[in-house]
Amino acid sequence: MDAKLKEVEEVIKLAVEVDMALPQVFRVRYRCTLGFLSPSLEVIQDRLLNEEPQFVVTEDDFKIWDMVCSDWLPMLEPKLQKIVWWKCSGMGWRRIAWLLKKHRYTQTEFSRWTLKDLYSKGLEKIYKNFC
């Protein structure tokens, strides 16, 4: 892969990290066999005080995330969006192929070489239009 495509890939990977670091939209629920349970207040306070955040989002990181999510990815077709986002988030080719078939983006499973070609085509399209 070219150096220019590696740069685009690194920017998208940063956007994925920012997306994972953002707070969840829905309330976190803890499951057990009896239904949904929530931990006690002391347990939540201990977790908040003792655990340091894995990734601290700065304003520049948030701007990059916004650029990737609002400008770069919408220009790709939905199948390419999913392939690029999932691969930059660290998924393997086999799981991506299975998810594409599960979500009915394709009727048959792709080989990893076909997925790699689609991935690099998506990165090239982003690079040509925005870099």
Secondary structure, 3 states (H helix, E strand, C coil): CCHHHHHHHHHHHHHHHHHHHCCCCCCCCEEECCEEECCCHHHHHHHHHHCCCCCCCCHHHHHHHHHHHHHHHHHCCHHHHHHHHHHHCCCCHHHHHHHHHHCCCCCCCCCHHHHHHHHHHHHHHHHHHHC
